[in-house]
Amino acid sequence: MKIVAATLTCLLLAGMHASHLQSATEDQLAVGNDFAKAGDFEQALIAFDRFKQKNPGDIRSYLLSGLVLVDAGRLRDAAGEFHGALLIGPQTADHALTLARGLEKVDRPVIASSVLSPFENDRGLDAQGLWLLATLYQRQRRFDEALQVLRLYEEKKRADGERVNLLRGQIQLEAGQLEGAMASFEQVAQRNSMSASAFDGLSQVCRLGNNPEAAERMSQRAVELEPQNPEYLQNLGIALKLLGRNGEAVSALERAAKSDPETARFYFDLGDAYRKVGKMPEAQTAMSRYQERLADQLSRQELTQKLTEGEELLEAGRIEPAAKVFQQVLQNDEQNWIAHNRLAKIYFRLGQLQPAYNHLSSLLDIDSECSETHFLTAFYWYAEKDLTRAKSHAEQARRLRPGNPDLRNLLGNVYLAQGNRSQALEEFAAATKLDPERKEFRIMYESIAGGTEPQ
C-alpha cells in the first residue's frame, strides 16, 4: 500500500508545475511530499494544511492529504480528505484518476466510478484510468459499460492484448456471454500456452456450455501451471464430478480447501464429492464447515445492507429509525466503527450527551488514531465544560488531521474558553481560511480579531 500511495503522490505532483499560484505556497506541496516520502506523515499533513489554508479551493491538497493518510493506514481519516476533494470536484482527468484511486482504497467503488466516468472520453485520461474504470464497472456488475471502457483502453494501449482479453473474457463470463468469453480466452491461450488464467476461463466456459470433457482438460492445464491456486482446483473438482470421477474430484477439492480454508464454496463441493464416494462422515464435516462459513458471509452481507439502510434513513432525515438500524448492527457486531460513529452523532443531534459518550468510548477503543473520534470526543467534553479534556482530544485530532475546519473552529472555542485569545485567534483564522464560505467561522474570527482579515 505504501509503494502505491507514494507512486500516486509522485505522479500527482509531477503534473503540478504549470500552476500559477505563488511559489511560496506551492513549495508547501513539495515540502509535504518530501516529508511523506520520509515517512513523516504528521509533518506532511501540516505542510498540506498550510497550502490548503492559502488555497482552499485547490483539490490537490485534499488529494495529497488523503494519499498520505492511506499510506499511514488511516483509511477513515483518508475518506474525510477525499470527501473534501469531492466537494471541490476534479477539473482535470489526472485529478479525477487520483481521486478515484483514493476512493477505491477506502472502499467507495461506486463513488470512484462516478468521479472517473465523466472523463472516459477525455484525452487527458490515460490508459491506467480507463483500466481502473473498467474494473470498477465490473465490480458493480455494469458489464456493458465495463466492456465499452475496455474497448477505449484497447485503443489507447494496443500492446496489451493478453491482459485485455483476459479481463474481457472474465467480464463476458460473468455476464453470461459464453461465445464472447470463449473467443477472448482462446486468443490468449493460443498465443500464450503458459496462461493459467486463460485455461481456467476456458474450463468455466466449457462447463457452462455442457462440455465437461473439455472443461476437465482445460482445468488440468490450469492446475498444472498453478498447482496451488484454489480457484483452479475447485473448477477442476467440479469438472471431474460432472464426469463421474468423484475420487479424483475429492483429491482436487481437498487441496482447494486446504489452500483457502475460509472460503465457503470449496466445502460445499467437497462435501458433495465425499457423499458421492460414500464418505458420509467426511461429507457431514465438510457441509458443517460450509454452513458455518456461509453463515459468516451472509452475516457480513446483512450488516453491510443494514449500514446502507441506516445511511439512507439519515440522509432522509429519519433520525430515530436510523438509530434503531445502527443499534441492530451493534447487536451482531459490537466493534462496528460506522454504527458507533453514526449513533454518537445522532445522540449529539438529539442533545443526549451521555449516550453519545458511550459510543465515543467504543470508538476510541476500536481506533485511537482516528481524528474524527478525537474531534467528537473533544466536542463532548466541551459541551460538558471540561476544557482540559476537550483541549487534549482536540489537539490530538489536529495532530492526526489538521485540515478539518470544524475541528479548528472547535479548538479555537476551547482556547477562548480557557482565556488563551492568541491561540484561539490562530485556530479561528485557520478555520476561516480552510472554509471561507462558513459565515460562523468568520464571525468568530472577526469577533476576536476586530474585523481584520485572517493572515
C-alpha positions in Angstrom: 0.0 0.0 0.0 2.8 2.4 0.9 4.5 1.9 -2.5 1.3 2.5 -4.4 0.4 5.6 -2.4 3.8 7.1 -2.8 3.7 6.4 -6.5 0.3 8.2 -6.8 1.7 11.1 -4.8 4.7 11.4 -7.1 2.5 11.2 -10.2 0.2 13.8 -8.9 3.0 16.2 -8.1 4.6 15.7 -11.5 1.6 17.4 -13.1 1.6 20.4 -10.8 4.4 22.6 -12.4 2.0 24.5 -14.6 0.2 26.2 -11.7 0.2 29.9 -11.4 0.0 30.1 -7.6 2.7 31.9 -5.7 5.8 29.8 -5.3 5.9 30.2 -1.5 2.6 28.3 -1.2 3.4 25.9 -4.0 6.5 24.9 -2.1 4.3 23.5 0.7 3.2 20.8 -1.6 6.8 19.8 -2.4 7.7 20.0 1.3 4.8 17.8 2.2 5.8 15.3 -0.4 9.3 15.2 0.9 8.0 14.5 4.5 5.6 11.8 3.1 8.5 10.0 1.3 10.5 10.1 4.5 7.6 8.5 6.4 6.9 11.6 8.5 3.2 11.7 7.9 2.3 14.3 10.6 4.7 16.9 9.1 3.4 16.1 5.6 -0.2 16.8 6.7 0.9 20.1 8.3 2.5 21.2 5.1 -0.5 20.3 3.0 -2.7 22.0 5.6 -0.7 25.2 5.1 -1.2 25.0 1.4 -4.9 24.3 1.9 -5.4 27.4 4.0 -3.8 29.6 1.3 -5.7 27.8 -1.5 -9.0 26.3 0.0 -10.5 25.7 -3.4 -7.5 23.7 -4.7 -8.2 20.0 -4.9 -4.5 18.9 -4.8 -4.0 19.4 -1.0 -7.0 17.2 -0.3 -5.8 14.5 -2.7 -2.3 14.6 -1.3 -3.5 14.6 2.3 -5.8 11.6 1.5 -3.0 9.7 -0.1 -0.7 10.3 2.9 -3.4 9.0 5.3 -3.8 5.9 3.1 -0.1 5.4 3.2 -0.3 5.7 7.0 -3.0 3.1 7.1 -5.6 5.6 8.4 -8.4 5.0 5.9 -11.2 6.6 7.9 -9.4 9.9 8.0 -8.4 9.5 4.4 -12.0 9.2 3.5 -12.6 12.6 5.1 -10.0 14.2 2.9 -11.4 12.5 -0.3 -14.8 13.8 0.7 -13.3 17.3 0.8 -11.9 16.7 -2.7 -15.4 15.6 -3.9 -16.9 18.8 -2.7 -14.5 20.7 -4.8 -14.7 18.4 -7.7 -12.0 17.3 -10.1 -11.5 19.6 -13.1 -8.8 17.5 -14.8 -8.6 13.9 -15.8 -5.4 13.5 -13.7 -7.1 14.7 -10.6 -10.2 12.6 -11.3 -8.0 9.5 -11.6 -6.1 10.2 -8.4 -9.4 10.8 -6.5 -10.9 7.6 -8.0 -7.9 5.6 -6.9 -8.1 7.1 -3.4 -11.8 6.3 -3.2 -11.2 2.8 -4.3 -8.7 2.3 -1.5 -11.3 3.5 1.1 -13.8 1.1 -0.4 -16.0 3.6 -2.2 -16.1 1.9 -5.7 -19.5 3.4 -6.8 -18.4 6.9 -6.0 -15.0 6.2 -7.6 -16.6 5.2 -10.9 -18.9 8.3 -10.8 -15.8 10.5 -10.4 -14.0 8.9 -13.3 -16.8 8.2 -15.8 -17.2 11.9 -17.0 -13.6 11.7 -18.2 -13.7 8.4 -20.0 -13.6 10.2 -23.4 -11.2 12.9 -22.2 -7.8 12.8 -24.0 -6.2 13.6 -20.7 -7.3 10.3 -19.1 -4.6 7.7 -19.7 -4.9 4.0 -20.2 -4.5 3.3 -16.5 -7.5 5.4 -15.7 -9.6 3.5 -18.3 -8.5 0.2 -16.9 -9.5 1.3 -13.4 -12.9 2.4 -14.6 -13.5 -0.9 -16.4 -12.7 -2.9 -13.3 -14.9 -0.6 -11.1 -17.8 -1.2 -13.5 -17.1 -4.9 -13.4 -17.3 -4.9 -9.6 -20.7 -3.2 -9.8 -21.8 -5.8 -12.5 -22.2 -3.0 -15.0 -20.9 -5.3 -17.7 -21.9 -3.4 -20.9 -20.2 -0.2 -19.6 -17.1 -2.2 -18.5 -16.7 -3.7 -22.0 -17.2 -0.3 -23.6 -14.5 1.3 -21.5 -12.2 -1.7 -22.1 -12.5 -1.0 -25.8 -11.4 2.5 -25.2 -8.4 1.2 -23.2 -7.5 -1.2 -26.0 -7.5 1.7 -28.5 -5.0 3.6 -26.2 -2.8 0.7 -25.4 -2.7 -1.7 -28.3 0.3 -3.7 -27.0 -1.6 -5.0 -24.0 -3.8 -7.6 -25.8 -3.4 -10.5 -23.5 -4.3 -8.5 -20.4 -7.3 -7.0 -22.2 -8.6 -10.3 -23.5 -8.3 -11.9 -20.0 -10.4 -9.1 -18.4 -12.8 -9.1 -21.3 -13.3 -12.8 -21.1 -13.9 -12.6 -17.4 -16.5 -9.9 -17.8 -18.2 -11.8 -20.6 -18.2 -14.9 -18.5 -19.8 -13.1 -15.6 -22.3 -11.6 -18.0 -23.2 -15.0 -19.4 -21.8 -14.1 -22.8 -20.2 -17.6 -23.3 -19.3 -17.3 -27.0 -17.6 -14.0 -26.5 -15.8 -15.3 -23.4 -14.7 -18.4 -25.3 -13.2 -16.2 -28.1 -11.4 -14.0 -25.6 -9.8 -16.7 -23.6 -8.9 -18.7 -26.8 -7.0 -15.7 -28.1 -4.8 -15.7 -25.0 -4.4 -19.5 -24.8 -3.4 -19.7 -28.5 -0.7 -17.1 -28.1 0.5 -18.0 -24.6 0.3 -21.6 -23.6 1.5 -20.7 -20.1 -1.5 -18.6 -19.2 -3.2 -20.4 -16.4 -6.0 -17.8 -16.2 -6.9 -18.4 -19.9 -7.2 -22.1 -19.4 -9.2 -21.7 -16.3 -11.5 -19.3 -18.1 -11.9 -21.8 -20.9 -12.7 -24.5 -18.4 -15.6 -22.5 -16.9 -16.9 -21.6 -20.4 -16.9 -25.3 -21.4 -18.5 -26.4 -18.2 -21.3 -23.9 -18.6 -21.6 -24.9 -22.2 -22.2 -28.5 -21.2 -18.9 -29.9 -22.4 -17.4 -31.4 -19.2 -14.7 -33.3 -21.1 -13.2 -30.1 -22.5 -13.7 -28.4 -19.1 -11.7 -31.1 -17.4 -8.8 -30.8 -20.0 -8.7 -27.0 -19.6 -8.7 -27.3 -15.8 -6.0 -29.8 -15.8 -3.8 -27.5 -17.8 -4.6 -24.5 -15.4 -3.7 -26.6 -12.3 -0.6 -27.9 -14.0 0.5 -24.3 -14.4 -0.5 -23.1 -11.0 -0.9 -26.2 -8.7 -1.8 -24.3 -5.5 -4.4 -22.0 -6.9 -7.6 -22.9 -5.0 -10.0 -21.5 -7.7 -8.4 -23.6 -10.4 -8.5 -26.7 -8.1 -12.2 -26.1 -7.4 -13.0 -25.8 -11.1 -11.1 -29.0 -11.8 -13.0 -30.8 -9.0 -16.4 -29.6 -10.4 -15.5 -30.8 -13.9 -14.3 -34.2 -12.5 -17.6 -34.6 -10.6 -19.6 -33.9 -13.8 -17.6 -36.8 -15.4 -18.3 -39.1 -12.5 -14.7 -39.2 -11.5 -15.5 -38.5 -7.9 -12.4 -39.9 -6.2 -10.2 -37.6 -8.3 -12.7 -34.7 -7.6 -12.2 -35.3 -3.8 -8.5 -35.0 -4.2 -8.7 -31.7 -6.1 -11.2 -30.2 -3.8 -9.3 -31.3 -0.6 -6.4 -29.4 -2.0 -8.6 -26.3 -2.7 -10.0 -26.3 0.8 -6.5 -26.7 2.3 -5.2 -23.8 0.2 -8.1 -21.5 1.3 -9.8 -22.9 4.4 -12.0 -19.8 4.9 -14.0 -19.9 1.6 -17.4 -21.5 2.0 -18.0 -22.8 -1.5 -15.0 -25.1 -1.5 -16.5 -27.1 1.3 -19.9 -27.4 -0.4 -18.3 -29.0 -3.5 -16.0 -31.1 -1.3 -18.9 -32.3 0.8 -20.9 -33.3 -2.3 -17.8 -35.2 -3.7 -17.4 -37.1 -0.4 -21.1 -38.0 -0.5 -20.8 -39.4 -4.0 -17.8 -41.7 -3.0 -19.7 -42.8 0.1 -17.7 -41.0 2.8 -20.6 -39.8 4.8 -18.8 -38.6 8.0 -16.4 -36.6 5.9 -19.3 -35.2 3.9 -21.1 -34.1 7.0 -18.0 -32.4 8.4 -17.4 -30.6 5.1 -21.1 -29.5 4.9 -20.9 -28.2 8.5 -17.9 -26.1 7.7 -19.7 -24.8 4.6 -22.7 -23.8 6.7 -20.5 -22.1 9.3 -18.6 -20.1 6.7 -21.7 -19.3 4.7 -23.5 -18.0 7.8 -20.5 -15.7 8.5 -20.6 -14.5 4.9 -24.3 -13.9 5.0 -24.0 -12.1 8.3 -21.4 -9.7 6.9 -23.6 -9.1 3.8 -26.6 -8.4 6.1 -24.6 -6.0 8.2 -23.5 -4.1 5.0 -27.1 -3.9 3.9 -28.1 -2.6 7.4 -25.4 0.0 7.3 -26.6 1.2 3.9 -30.2 1.3 5.1 -29.2 3.3 8.2 -27.2 5.8 6.0 -30.2 6.2 3.7 -32.5 6.9 6.6 -30.1 9.5 7.9 -29.9 11.3 4.6 -33.7 11.4 4.5 -33.8 13.0 8.0 -35.4 10.0 9.7 -33.2 10.0 12.7 -34.9 7.7 15.1 -35.4 4.8 12.6 -31.8 5.2 11.5 -30.7 4.9 15.2 -32.7 1.7 15.5 -30.9 0.2 12.4 -27.5 1.1 13.7 -28.3 -0.4 17.1 -29.3 -3.6 15.3 -25.9 -3.6 13.6 -24.2 -3.4 17.0 -26.2 -6.3 18.3 -24.4 -8.5 15.8 -21.1 -6.6 15.6 -20.2 -4.8 18.8 -17.0 -3.4 17.2 -18.6 -1.9 14.2 -17.0 1.6 13.9 -19.6 3.0 11.5 -22.5 2.2 13.7 -20.9 3.6 16.8 -19.9 6.7 14.9 -23.3 7.4 13.5 -25.0 6.7 16.8 -22.7 9.2 18.6 -23.6 11.8 16.0 -27.3 11.0 16.3 -27.3 11.4 20.1 -25.4 14.7 19.8 -28.0 15.9 17.4 -30.7 14.9 19.9 -28.9 16.6 22.7 -28.3 13.3 24.6 -24.7 13.6 25.7 -24.3 10.5 27.8 -25.5 8.0 25.2 -23.2 9.8 22.7 -20.2 9.4 25.0 -20.9 5.7 25.4 -20.4 5.3 21.7 -17.3 7.6 21.7 -15.7 5.4 24.3 -16.2 2.4 22.0 -14.8 4.3 19.0 -11.6 5.2 21.0 -11.2 1.5 21.9 -11.7 0.5 18.3 -9.3 3.1 16.7 -7.5 5.5 18.9 -5.7 7.1 15.9 -8.8 8.4 14.2 -9.0 12.2 14.0 -12.8 12.3 13.8 -13.2 10.2 17.0 -11.0 12.6 18.9 -12.9 15.6 17.4 -16.2 14.2 18.5 -14.8 13.4 22.0 -13.5 17.0 22.3 -16.9 18.2 21.3 -18.4 16.1 24.1 -16.1 17.4 26.8 -16.5 21.0 25.6 -20.3 20.6 26.0 -19.7 19.2 29.5 -17.4 22.2 30.2 -14.4 20.0 30.9 -12.0 22.2 29.0 -8.8 20.3 29.9 -10.1 17.1 28.3 -11.7 18.9 25.4 -8.3 20.6 24.7 -6.5 17.3 24.9 -8.7 15.5 22.4 -9.0 18.5 20.0 -5.2 18.8 19.9 -5.0 15.1 19.2 -7.5 15.4 16.4 -5.5 18.3 14.9 -2.3 16.3 15.1 -4.0 13.5 13.2 -5.8 15.6 10.6 -5.1 19.4 10.8 -7.0 20.3 7.7 -10.5 19.9 9.2 -12.1 23.4 9.5 -14.8 22.3 12.0 -12.1 20.9 14.3 -10.0 24.0 14.1 -13.1 26.1 15.0 -13.9 23.9 18.0 -10.3 24.1 19.2 -10.5 27.9 18.9 -13.6 27.9 21.1 -11.8 25.7 23.7 -8.7 28.0 23.8 -11.0 31.0 24.0 -12.9 29.5 26.9 -9.6 28.9 28.7 -8.7 32.5 28.2 -6.0 31.9 25.6 -7.0 34.5 23.0 -3.8 34.3 20.8 -4.1 30.6 20.2 -7.9 30.9 19.8 -7.3 33.5 17.1 -4.9 31.2 15.2 -7.5 28.4 15.2 -10.3 30.7 14.1 -8.1 32.1 11.4 -7.3 28.5 10.2 -11.0 27.5 10.2 -11.9 30.6 8.2 -9.2 30.1 5.6 -9.9 26.4 5.3 -13.6 27.0 4.6 -14.2 30.7 3.6 -17.9 30.0 2.9 -18.7 29.3 6.5 -20.0 32.5 7.9 -20.0 31.3 11.5 -16.2 30.7 11.3 -15.6 34.3 10.0 -17.9 35.7 12.7 -15.9 34.0 15.5 -12.6 35.2 13.9 -13.7 38.8 13.5 -15.1 38.9 17.0 -11.6 38.2 18.3 -9.5 40.0 15.6 -11.6 43.1 15.4 -12.6 42.7 11.8 -9.1 42.2 10.3 -8.6 39.6 7.6 -7.0 36.3 8.7 -3.3 36.3 7.8 
